[in-house]
Amino acid sequence: MYERYCRLRDSLGLRDADVAKGTNITKSTFSEWKQGKSLPNADKLLRISGFLNTTVEYLMTGKEPSLSDKILKNPEVLELSEELVKNSALRKLVLLEKDLSEEDIAAVRVMVAALIKKRS
């Protein structure tokens, strides 16, 4: 498990000290983990996985979460999904937008910004 953590940490250009500071976990905890003297508890695994933008499952097993798992655990995606379910006009707009070119999407954004400004 520590090896997976190290690969992920290194890929982000971080050191144990950076992760310790970002998670408020002591450097000695990482040292003990490295030496095999202990394993981080659930709370620490959650903090580490959150800081490294991964999952506890990945740290524990090396198994990458599926796209649906990532979506279901992303609060912003869940909030947007709920809004799309409730708001049929917004849902129609999103469905229409997927067929537009980048230039058309930019034009729509300009129009929406103008409408918002007009209301203010």
Secondary structure, 3 states (H helix, E strand, C coil): CHHHHHHHHHHCCCCHHHHHHHHCCCHHHHHHHHCCCCCCCHHHHHHHHHHCCCCHHHHHHCCCCCHHHHHHCCHHHHHHHHHHHHCHHHHHHHHHHCCCCHHHHHHHHHHHHHHHHHHC
